[in-house]
Structure formats: structure tokens, C-alpha cells
Amino acid sequence: MHAQRSMHMRITGKMSKRQIKMATWCSLWNPGVTENKGWVSTELEAESVREAFQVAKSLTFVTWKKPAHFGKKDIGQNFRVRFCDVGEEVIPYDGVPFIIVSRYVRSCHFGKDKHASDKLQKQQKREKELQGDHPRHSKTKQMLQTTKKKGCPANIILKEVIRFSDFKVAANTEKIKRCCSEKLRAALQGSQEVERERRIYMSLPSDADHKNMHPISQLTGFMNPLNKQVSDKLVELVGHGVTSVSEMRKCNTNKEDHGHIYVLPSYAAVLWDHDRYTTFLYKSVKMSVYDWIFVPININNSHWILLAAHVGTQTVSLLDSLGQRNNNRYLVKWR
């Protein structure tokens, strides 16, 4: 049992997005009685399972409020000793008594619209104002899609429990469980040291739990917004004249085979003149992957010059068709 547990539970830190995509969520937890139920030991492991499950299903599960100290909460003064879960059946019976210290639910992002009542009140208020003699004009944003919520009942349920293996019962009878519960309660309230184990049980929804109210799996992935990093990269490549998939693929795979030029906007020189230029404006741009960096500079709205920096040799040149020497100050500022 210990070897099986260690095989599933070797998660030492926050997983990267690539690691989450490569791993299936089933391999990140200790499986339970059914396919969509299992348990982990820490909140970090629970989040890794959730993220991997969301990637596999191309869905997002959201919550309004996360319980304080979830994953680290201790037993309070008023507690109830249980041997099985009631209602949701997230925690299976194995004869070991436990205490539920926290519960955490994440709902499908196509779930219930919690703002529906407020939206209806605003709509009724606006309709009433328009029926008056002098309706007041107000700026409102016209939403083409009022909400993506469809009332999907699918949830991810997490329950943090503390188990007491030393008080495991041999038979599932009410009398034996009652006696064991009384002994455990007396030990916890007294000065006796009780060995305990913390677990987070998880229940993940099946495809049928979504009630076919919305697309799931790969189709939902096409409906999700584009990742911001991908969007910024596409804008950057198009700004450099890359307009086809083959050219984008060549930029990512064969950068050493051809020259690359990055062009800074002309207002960079204006910021230089006012000593306001800071490098953090272009931290997202890896200058080292380019061969040349150009800065076009406008002089008195009548003439253009070009600063050209070669990244490999770390040299800077000034291209000026008029050969004006008073523009050399830009070379100094660049260096």
C-alpha cells in the first residue's frame, strides 16, 4: 500500500503547464472506488489534479470563495467523528474514523449565473425608465452575449479530512463504531497524543454530469479565449512582416539560418531625449535572439535617421544620409 501511494504521490512542487499536459490526472492521485474519485495529501497535489483534469476536459471550474487555510486547517472545538460520508459520498468507507475539517467546491464555468437576479433588476429598472415621459439617457455597454452560463450542475468537490488509523474498527456495526467514536473523542479532548493523517478527497464530474448542456472536451477548447502570450507573439510576428504559417514556423525553428531584425518604435528616441526610457517596456522581447535592432528617429519632422545595433558584435551604427554630426548623441544614449 505504501509503495502504491508513493508511486502516485511524488509531486514535489508546482507543475508546469507542459508537465500537466503530459501527465493524466489519473496518475496524480490515489484512485478511489470509482474512476472519478480519489485522494491526495496536500492542497498543492489537489490543484495539480484539478489543472490536469481541466486540460483533459478543456473546461474550467471556478469558485467564488475558497475556504481559509484549506489544506492546513486543524480540528475545531466542535467536531463530529464519522466513518462514512453522508450525501455526496466523496469519502469511501474503510473502517478508519475521520473528521471533516473543510469543504471546497468548484463549479463548471457553464454553471449557474449568480448575477441573474441583478441583471433582471437592472433590465426591469431600465424598461421602467424608458416608459416615463422623460427617459434619462445613460451610457450602457451592449452585450451581444448576455452570459455563457447554462446552469450546468457539474462540480468538483474537495473535502479535507483528518484520519485516525489507530482507531480503525474491525466490523461495520453501529455499536462498534459508537464505542470507537467515544474513545477517539475522549483521546482528542484529553492529553493523549493521537496519531493523525491528513487527506484531501476529490470527486470529479463525469461527462454525463454536464447533462449535455454545453460542449465538452476538444470542442470546448476552440471556444476558450486565446492565451495572452500566444496572442502577443502573433502580434509581434505580424508586426515584423510574418504573414503565413510557414514563415512563423521558420521563425521558431530556424532562427540561426537567416537574419532577424527587431524594430523599436520611433518614440523610443523621444523618451531618450527626456531621460524617460526604461528597459522594462521591452522585457517581454528577447533581444538576444535577433541579429539586428533598428530604431528609426525623426529629426524636426523633416528628416529620418536610423540607429542600427548588431547584437552579435555589440556595435552600434548611425545611418544618416545628410551626415549631421549633432545626431551622434543617440549613439551615446544607446551605448
SEVEX-280700 format. One line per field, with one value per residue (C-alpha): residue number from 1; residue in one letter; chain; x negated, y negated, z. Coordinates in steps of 0.25 Angstrom, whole numbers, plus 5000, padded with zeros to 4 digits. Example, Ala and Ser with C-alpha at 12.3 -4.5 7.8 and 13.67 -1.06 7.14 Angstrom:
BEGIN
resi <- (1, 2)
resn <- (A, S)
chain <- (A, A)
px <- (4951, 4945)
py <- (5018, 5004)
pz <- (5031, 5029)
***
This chain:
BEGIN
resi <- (1, 2, 3, 4, 5, 6, 7, 8, 9, 10, 11, 12, 13, 14, 15, 16, 17, 18, 19, 20, 21, 22, 23, 24, 25, 26, 27, 28, 29, 30, 31, 32, 33, 34, 35, 36, 37, 38, 39, 40, 41, 42, 43, 44, 45, 46, 47, 48, 49, 50, 51, 52, 53, 54, 55, 56, 57, 58, 59, 60, 61, 62, 63, 64, 65, 66, 67, 68, 69, 70, 71, 72, 73, 74, 75, 76, 77, 78, 79, 80, 81, 82, 83, 84, 85, 86, 87, 88, 89, 90, 91, 92, 93, 94, 95, 96, 97, 98, 99, 100, 101, 102, 103, 104, 105, 106, 107, 108, 109, 110, 111, 112, 113, 114, 115, 116, 117, 118, 119, 120, 121, 122, 123, 124, 125, 126, 127, 128, 129, 130, 131, 132, 133, 134, 135, 136, 137, 138, 139, 140, 141, 142, 143, 144, 145, 146, 147, 148, 149, 150, 151, 152, 153, 154, 155, 156, 157, 158, 159, 160, 161, 162, 163, 164, 165, 166, 167, 168, 169, 170, 171, 172, 173, 174, 175, 176, 177, 178, 179, 180, 181, 182, 183, 184, 185, 186, 187, 188, 189, 190, 191, 192, 193, 194, 195, 196, 197, 198, 199, 200, 201, 202, 203, 204, 205, 206, 207, 208, 209, 210, 211, 212, 213, 214, 215, 216, 217, 218, 219, 220, 221, 222, 223, 224, 225, 226, 227, 228, 229, 230, 231, 232, 233, 234, 235, 236, 237, 238, 239, 240, 241, 242, 243, 244, 245, 246, 247, 248, 249, 250, 251, 252, 253, 254, 255, 256, 257, 258, 259, 260, 261, 262, 263, 264, 265, 266, 267, 268, 269, 270, 271, 272, 273, 274, 275, 276, 277, 278, 279, 280, 281, 282, 283, 284, 285, 286, 287, 288, 289, 290, 291, 292, 293, 294, 295, 296, 297, 298, 299, 300, 301, 302, 303, 304, 305, 306, 307, 308, 309, 310, 311, 312, 313, 314, 315, 316, 317, 318, 319, 320, 321, 322, 323, 324, 325, 326, 327, 328, 329, 330, 331, 332, 333, 334, 335)
resn <- (M, H, A, Q, R, S, M, H, M, R, I, T, G, K, M, S, K, R, Q, I, K, M, A, T, W, C, S, L, W, N, P, G, V, T, E, N, K, G, W, V, S, T, E, L, E, A, E, S, V, R, E, A, F, Q, V, A, K, S, L, T, F, V, T, W, K, K, P, A, H, F, G, K, K, D, I, G, Q, N, F, R, V, R, F, C, D, V, G, E, E, V, I, P, Y, D, G, V, P, F, I, I, V, S, R, Y, V, R, S, C, H, F, G, K, D, K, H, A, S, D, K, L, Q, K, Q, Q, K, R, E, K, E, L, Q, G, D, H, P, R, H, S, K, T, K, Q, M, L, Q, T, T, K, K, K, G, C, P, A, N, I, I, L, K, E, V, I, R, F, S, D, F, K, V, A, A, N, T, E, K, I, K, R, C, C, S, E, K, L, R, A, A, L, Q, G, S, Q, E, V, E, R, E, R, R, I, Y, M, S, L, P, S, D, A, D, H, K, N, M, H, P, I, S, Q, L, T, G, F, M, N, P, L, N, K, Q, V, S, D, K, L, V, E, L, V, G, H, G, V, T, S, V, S, E, M, R, K, C, N, T, N, K, E, D, H, G, H, I, Y, V, L, P, S, Y, A, A, V, L, W, D, H, D, R, Y, T, T, F, L, Y, K, S, V, K, M, S, V, Y, D, W, I, F, V, P, I, N, I, N, N, S, H, W, I, L, L, A, A, H, V, G, T, Q, T, V, S, L, L, D, S, L, G, Q, R, N, N, N, R, Y, L, V, K, W, R)
chain <- (A, A, A, A, A, A, A, A, A, A, A, A, A, A, A, A, A, A, A, A, A, A, A, A, A, A, A, A, A, A, A, A, A, A, A, A, A, A, A, A, A, A, A, A, A, A, A, A, A, A, A, A, A, A, A, A, A, A, A, A, A, A, A, A, A, A, A, A, A, A, A, A, A, A, A, A, A, A, A, A, A, A, A, A, A, A, A, A, A, A, A, A, A, A, A, A, A, A, A, A, A, A, A, A, A, A, A, A, A, A, A, A, A, A, A, A, A, A, A, A, A, A, A, A, A, A, A, A, A, A, A, A, A, A, A, A, A, A, A, A, A, A, A, A, A, A, A, A, A, A, A, A, A, A, A, A, A, A, A, A, A, A, A, A, A, A, A, A, A, A, A, A, A, A, A, A, A, A, A, A, A, A, A, A, A, A, A, A, A, A, A, A, A, A, A, A, A, A, A, A, A, A, A, A, A, A, A, A, A, A, A, A, A, A, A, A, A, A, A, A, A, A, A, A, A, A, A, A, A, A, A, A, A, A, A, A, A, A, A, A, A, A, A, A, A, A, A, A, A, A, A, A, A, A, A, A, A, A, A, A, A, A, A, A, A, A, A, A, A, A, A, A, A, A, A, A, A, A, A, A, A, A, A, A, A, A, A, A, A, A, A, A, A, A, A, A, A, A, A, A, A, A, A, A, A, A, A, A, A, A, A, A, A, A, A, A, A, A, A, A, A, A, A, A, A, A, A, A, A, A, A, A, A, A, A)
px <- (5000, 4989, 4981, 4994, 4996, 4982, 4984, 4996, 4991, 4977, 4981, 4970, 4974, 4984, 4985, 4982, 4993, 4985, 4984, 4999, 5002, 4992, 4998, 5012, 5020, 5022, 5007, 5006, 5015, 5018, 5030, 5043, 5054, 5059, 5051, 5055, 5052, 5038, 5030, 5017, 5009, 5007, 5014, 5003, 5005, 5020, 5018, 5009, 5020, 5030, 5022, 5019, 5033, 5037, 5027, 5032, 5047, 5044, 5052, 5050, 5056, 5058, 5061, 5066, 5059, 5048, 5049, 5038, 5026, 5031, 5021, 5015, 5028, 5028, 5039, 5048, 5055, 5068, 5065, 5072, 5066, 5070, 5068, 5074, 5078, 5093, 5100, 5089, 5081, 5067, 5060, 5061, 5063, 5050, 5053, 5044, 5051, 5049, 5053, 5057, 5050, 5052, 5060, 5057, 5066, 5062, 5074, 5073, 5071, 5084, 5092, 5102, 5102, 5101, 5103, 5116, 5125, 5117, 5117, 5132, 5134, 5125, 5133, 5147, 5142, 5137, 5150, 5158, 5150, 5152, 5167, 5167, 5169, 5154, 5146, 5132, 5120, 5110, 5097, 5099, 5090, 5098, 5094, 5097, 5096, 5102, 5096, 5089, 5096, 5105, 5108, 5098, 5099, 5085, 5076, 5062, 5064, 5052, 5053, 5041, 5041, 5032, 5032, 5029, 5023, 5021, 5036, 5040, 5052, 5052, 5067, 5077, 5087, 5093, 5089, 5075, 5074, 5081, 5071, 5059, 5064, 5066, 5051, 5046, 5053, 5048, 5034, 5035, 5041, 5031, 5016, 5013, 5005, 5013, 5007, 5014, 5013, 5018, 5024, 5032, 5043, 5047, 5059, 5058, 5070, 5072, 5077, 5091, 5091, 5091, 5105, 5100, 5104, 5091, 5079, 5068, 5054, 5047, 5059, 5059, 5045, 5047, 5058, 5048, 5041, 5027, 5015, 5009, 4995, 4999, 5007, 4995, 4986, 4995, 4996, 4981, 4978, 4989, 4982, 4969, 4976, 4978, 4992, 4992, 4992, 4979, 4972, 4976, 4971, 4958, 4956, 4958, 4949, 4938, 4935, 4920, 4921, 4925, 4924, 4935, 4938, 4945, 4950, 4952, 4963, 4958, 4964, 4952, 4943, 4953, 4953, 4937, 4937, 4945, 4938, 4951, 4947, 4946, 4944, 4956, 4964, 4958, 4955, 4964, 4955, 4943, 4933, 4923, 4930, 4929, 4917, 4920, 4928, 4933, 4938, 4944, 4942, 4950, 4942, 4950, 4961, 4953, 4942, 4941, 4928, 4926, 4919, 4915, 4909, 4902, 4905, 4894, 4883, 4890, 4887, 4896, 4896, 4903, 4909, 4911, 4912, 4909, 4897, 4901, 4891, 4900, 4908, 4897, 4904, 4913, 4901, 4896, 4910, 4911, 4898)
py <- (5000, 4990, 4993, 4991, 4978, 4973, 4976, 4967, 4956, 4952, 4937, 4929, 4915, 4907, 4914, 4906, 4905, 4915, 4925, 4924, 4927, 4939, 4945, 4950, 4946, 4961, 4963, 4951, 4956, 4969, 4975, 4978, 4987, 4981, 4975, 4960, 4961, 4961, 4954, 4947, 4942, 4927, 4915, 4914, 4928, 4925, 4913, 4921, 4932, 4921, 4914, 4927, 4931, 4917, 4918, 4933, 4928, 4914, 4908, 4898, 4900, 4887, 4883, 4870, 4872, 4882, 4886, 4880, 4889, 4900, 4912, 4907, 4906, 4913, 4919, 4909, 4910, 4915, 4927, 4940, 4953, 4960, 4974, 4971, 4959, 4955, 4950, 4947, 4960, 4954, 4961, 4976, 4986, 4993, 4995, 4983, 4971, 4957, 4943, 4933, 4920, 4913, 4914, 4907, 4907, 4902, 4901, 4903, 4889, 4892, 4893, 4885, 4870, 4864, 4850, 4854, 4847, 4834, 4834, 4835, 4824, 4815, 4818, 4816, 4803, 4798, 4802, 4795, 4782, 4783, 4783, 4770, 4756, 4752, 4764, 4762, 4765, 4774, 4780, 4795, 4806, 4814, 4829, 4837, 4850, 4847, 4859, 4872, 4879, 4890, 4896, 4907, 4915, 4921, 4919, 4922, 4926, 4926, 4930, 4928, 4939, 4944, 4959, 4967, 4981, 4986, 4986, 4994, 5003, 5018, 5018, 5009, 5009, 4997, 5002, 5004, 4990, 4983, 4989, 4985, 4971, 4969, 4974, 4965, 4953, 4955, 4956, 4944, 4936, 4941, 4940, 4953, 4951, 4957, 4961, 4954, 4954, 4942, 4945, 4937, 4946, 4941, 4944, 4940, 4940, 4949, 4945, 4949, 4940, 4928, 4932, 4929, 4914, 4910, 4915, 4923, 4928, 4923, 4915, 4906, 4903, 4896, 4887, 4883, 4869, 4869, 4870, 4855, 4860, 4866, 4854, 4845, 4854, 4854, 4838, 4837, 4847, 4840, 4826, 4832, 4836, 4850, 4853, 4868, 4881, 4886, 4873, 4873, 4888, 4884, 4872, 4882, 4894, 4888, 4875, 4877, 4879, 4865, 4851, 4845, 4831, 4825, 4810, 4802, 4791, 4777, 4771, 4779, 4767, 4757, 4764, 4764, 4749, 4747, 4757, 4766, 4778, 4791, 4805, 4811, 4806, 4817, 4828, 4838, 4836, 4845, 4836, 4847, 4855, 4844, 4841, 4826, 4816, 4803, 4790, 4780, 4766, 4754, 4741, 4728, 4734, 4733, 4744, 4758, 4765, 4780, 4786, 4800, 4809, 4822, 4832, 4842, 4831, 4822, 4810, 4798, 4790, 4778, 4777, 4762, 4758, 4744, 4747, 4738, 4739, 4734, 4746, 4755, 4752, 4764, 4773, 4769, 4772, 4785, 4790)
pz <- (5000, 5004, 4990, 4983, 4990, 4987, 4973, 4971, 4981, 4976, 4973, 4979, 4974, 4965, 4952, 4939, 4928, 4920, 4931, 4934, 4919, 4918, 4931, 4932, 4944, 4948, 4950, 4960, 4971, 4979, 4972, 4980, 4978, 4965, 4953, 4957, 4972, 4979, 4989, 4991, 5003, 5001, 4994, 4984, 4979, 4979, 4970, 4961, 4959, 4956, 4946, 4939, 4939, 4933, 4922, 4919, 4918, 4912, 4923, 4935, 4948, 4957, 4971, 4977, 4991, 4995, 5010, 5018, 5022, 5013, 5013, 5026, 5035, 5049, 5057, 5064, 5077, 5072, 5063, 5058, 5057, 5044, 5038, 5024, 5016, 5016, 5004, 4994, 4997, 4993, 5004, 5004, 5016, 5020, 5035, 5039, 5047, 5041, 5044, 5032, 5035, 5022, 5009, 4996, 4983, 4969, 4959, 4944, 4937, 4929, 4942, 4949, 4947, 4960, 4955, 4948, 4959, 4958, 4943, 4943, 4953, 4944, 4932, 4938, 4944, 4930, 4924, 4934, 4932, 4917, 4919, 4926, 4920, 4920, 4920, 4925, 4915, 4921, 4915, 4915, 4909, 4899, 4902, 4890, 4898, 4912, 4918, 4915, 4927, 4924, 4938, 4937, 4951, 4949, 4961, 4966, 4981, 4991, 5005, 5015, 5026, 5037, 5039, 5051, 5047, 5061, 5064, 5051, 5054, 5050, 5047, 5041, 5052, 5059, 5073, 5070, 5063, 5074, 5084, 5076, 5073, 5088, 5091, 5080, 5085, 5099, 5094, 5086, 5097, 5107, 5108, 5100, 5087, 5075, 5062, 5050, 5035, 5026, 5013, 5003, 4996, 4982, 4974, 4959, 4950, 4938, 4924, 4928, 4940, 4930, 4925, 4910, 4913, 4906, 4898, 4905, 4902, 4889, 4884, 4897, 4895, 4882, 4889, 4900, 4899, 4893, 4902, 4904, 4902, 4889, 4885, 4888, 4880, 4868, 4868, 4869, 4857, 4849, 4852, 4846, 4833, 4836, 4830, 4827, 4836, 4829, 4832, 4847, 4847, 4841, 4851, 4863, 4857, 4849, 4855, 4853, 4838, 4834, 4839, 4849, 4851, 4863, 4861, 4873, 4871, 4868, 4881, 4888, 4883, 4889, 4902, 4902, 4899, 4912, 4920, 4922, 4914, 4923, 4919, 4926, 4914, 4906, 4916, 4908, 4896, 4896, 4889, 4889, 4878, 4868, 4859, 4857, 4865, 4858, 4863, 4853, 4858, 4853, 4853, 4854, 4846, 4833, 4833, 4837, 4842, 4846, 4858, 4855, 4866, 4863, 4874, 4871, 4871, 4881, 4871, 4868, 4855, 4851, 4837, 4833, 4818, 4822, 4831, 4842, 4854, 4864, 4864, 4870, 4884, 4881, 4879, 4893, 4899, 4892, 4898)
***
